[in-house]
Amino acid sequence: MNQRTPIRLDGNSLAGPLADLFAIDPTTAWRICPGCRALSSVAELHVYGPQPGFTGRCPHCQQLALRIVQQPGRLWLQLGTDQGAFRFTLPPSAGTAHERHTG
């Protein structure tokens, strides 16, 4: 038999694929809404914010697609309606996107 047994790795093994993912323009990403099954890009989401963060909703049924909350040195990302969020530590020179665009 020539089957490979999956190797269990830790989350650090995702560094390369995630770096590739976040190096591109995220507004071009497509999603299928679990609520209405409509296909839309991130750019087409209806976004509300910016305080206390940005909330992106399906343009067809308004189901939650994502939330982004920025704090000094951190960015929180929640995808979909399930509980839990990812916390990213920003480099000291990065600031927030709002600070970079408004100077």
C-alpha positions as a LaTeX table, in Angstrom:
\begin{tabular}{lrrr}
\hline
Residue & $x$ (\AA) & $y$ (\AA) & $z$ (\AA) \\
\hline
Met1 & 0.00 & 0.00 & 0.00 \\
Asn2 & 1.24 & 3.45 & $-0.86$ \\
Gln3 & $-0.88$ & 5.60 & 1.45 \\
Arg4 & 0.75 & 8.37 & 3.39 \\
Thr5 & $-0.07$ & 8.86 & 7.02 \\
Pro6 & $-0.82$ & 12.52 & 7.78 \\
Ile7 & 1.78 & 14.18 & 9.95 \\
Arg8 & 0.48 & 16.28 & 12.80 \\
Leu9 & 2.21 & 19.67 & 12.83 \\
Asp10 & 1.74 & 22.78 & 14.92 \\
Gly11 & 0.34 & 26.08 & 13.72 \\
Asn12 & 3.79 & 27.35 & 12.76 \\
Ser13 & 3.57 & 25.14 & 9.67 \\
Leu14 & 0.94 & 27.59 & 8.36 \\
Ala15 & 3.39 & 30.53 & 8.33 \\
Gly16 & 4.34 & 30.11 & 4.66 \\
Pro17 & 0.84 & 29.57 & 3.24 \\
Leu18 & $-0.62$ & 32.39 & 5.37 \\
Ala19 & 2.17 & 34.77 & 4.36 \\
Asp20 & 1.34 & 34.03 & 0.72 \\
Leu21 & $-2.35$ & 34.57 & 1.40 \\
Phe22 & $-2.00$ & 37.88 & 3.22 \\
Ala23 & 0.54 & 39.24 & 0.71 \\
Ile24 & $-2.20$ & 39.62 & $-1.92$ \\
Asp25 & $-5.10$ & 42.05 & $-2.15$ \\
Pro26 & $-7.67$ & 40.48 & 0.19 \\
Thr27 & $-10.58$ & 42.35 & $-1.41$ \\
Thr28 & $-10.29$ & 40.04 & $-4.43$ \\
Ala29 & $-11.06$ & 36.92 & $-2.36$ \\
Trp30 & $-14.37$ & 35.20 & $-3.08$ \\
Arg31 & $-16.69$ & 33.53 & $-0.59$ \\
Ile32 & $-19.89$ & 31.53 & $-0.66$ \\
Cys33 & $-22.33$ & 32.80 & 1.95 \\
Pro34 & $-23.45$ & 29.95 & 4.21 \\
Gly35 & $-26.79$ & 31.71 & 4.68 \\
Cys36 & $-27.98$ & 32.31 & 1.12 \\
Arg37 & $-25.27$ & 30.50 & $-0.92$ \\
Ala38 & $-24.57$ & 33.67 & $-2.95$ \\
Leu39 & $-21.08$ & 34.11 & $-4.36$ \\
Ser40 & $-19.44$ & 37.49 & $-3.73$ \\
Ser41 & $-16.02$ & 39.03 & $-3.26$ \\
Val42 & $-14.77$ & 40.77 & $-0.14$ \\
Ala43 & $-14.97$ & 44.04 & $-2.11$ \\
Glu44 & $-18.73$ & 43.50 & $-2.54$ \\
Leu45 & $-19.49$ & 43.04 & 1.17 \\
His46 & $-21.59$ & 45.67 & 2.90 \\
Val47 & $-19.20$ & 47.08 & 5.49 \\
Tyr48 & $-20.16$ & 48.99 & 8.62 \\
Gly49 & $-17.73$ & 50.81 & 10.90 \\
Pro50 & $-15.10$ & 51.90 & 11.65 \\
Gln51 & $-15.88$ & 51.97 & 15.39 \\
Pro52 & $-15.47$ & 49.79 & 17.33 \\
Gly53 & $-14.33$ & 47.85 & 14.26 \\
Phe54 & $-15.38$ & 46.94 & 10.74 \\
Thr55 & $-18.18$ & 44.44 & 10.16 \\
Gly56 & $-18.59$ & 42.94 & 6.69 \\
Arg57 & $-21.95$ & 41.41 & 5.75 \\
Cys58 & $-23.22$ & 39.45 & 2.77 \\
Pro59 & $-24.57$ & 41.92 & 0.17 \\
His60 & $-27.49$ & 39.56 & $-0.53$ \\
Cys61 & $-28.77$ & 38.44 & 2.91 \\
Gln62 & $-26.75$ & 40.54 & 5.40 \\
Gln63 & $-25.31$ & 37.50 & 7.23 \\
Leu64 & $-22.06$ & 38.26 & 9.05 \\
Ala65 & $-19.01$ & 37.50 & 6.89 \\
Leu66 & $-16.21$ & 38.97 & 8.98 \\
Arg67 & $-15.25$ & 41.41 & 11.72 \\
Ile68 & $-11.97$ & 43.30 & 12.03 \\
Val69 & $-11.09$ & 45.23 & 15.17 \\
Gln70 & $-7.85$ & 47.18 & 15.38 \\
Gln71 & $-6.16$ & 48.12 & 18.63 \\
Pro72 & $-2.73$ & 49.64 & 19.17 \\
Gly73 & $-0.31$ & 46.93 & 18.04 \\
Arg74 & $-3.02$ & 44.32 & 17.41 \\
Leu75 & $-5.62$ & 43.28 & 14.88 \\
Trp76 & $-8.51$ & 40.90 & 15.67 \\
Leu77 & $-10.12$ & 38.94 & 12.83 \\
Gln78 & $-13.32$ & 36.94 & 13.10 \\
Leu79 & $-14.48$ & 34.98 & 10.06 \\
Gly80 & $-18.16$ & 34.10 & 9.89 \\
Thr81 & $-20.68$ & 33.88 & 12.68 \\
Asp82 & $-18.97$ & 31.23 & 14.80 \\
Gln83 & $-17.39$ & 32.24 & 18.07 \\
Gly84 & $-13.69$ & 32.90 & 18.24 \\
Ala85 & $-11.30$ & 35.32 & 16.61 \\
Phe86 & $-7.68$ & 35.42 & 15.53 \\
Arg87 & $-5.41$ & 38.02 & 17.17 \\
Phe88 & $-2.48$ & 39.28 & 15.11 \\
Thr89 & 0.37 & 41.29 & 16.62 \\
Leu90 & 1.31 & 44.14 & 14.30 \\
Pro91 & 4.90 & 45.28 & 13.81 \\
Pro92 & 5.65 & 48.48 & 15.76 \\
Ser93 & 6.08 & 50.52 & 12.56 \\
Ala94 & 2.86 & 49.24 & 10.96 \\
Gly95 & 0.24 & 51.23 & 12.87 \\
Thr96 & $-3.33$ & 50.67 & 11.75 \\
Ala97 & $-4.60$ & 50.94 & 8.18 \\
His98 & $-6.69$ & 53.95 & 9.23 \\
Glu99 & $-3.58$ & 55.71 & 10.62 \\
Arg100 & $-1.61$ & 54.95 & 7.44 \\
His101 & $-4.35$ & 56.36 & 5.18 \\
Thr102 & $-5.15$ & 59.47 & 7.22 \\
Gly103 & $-1.58$ & 60.21 & 8.32 \\
\hline
\end{tabular}
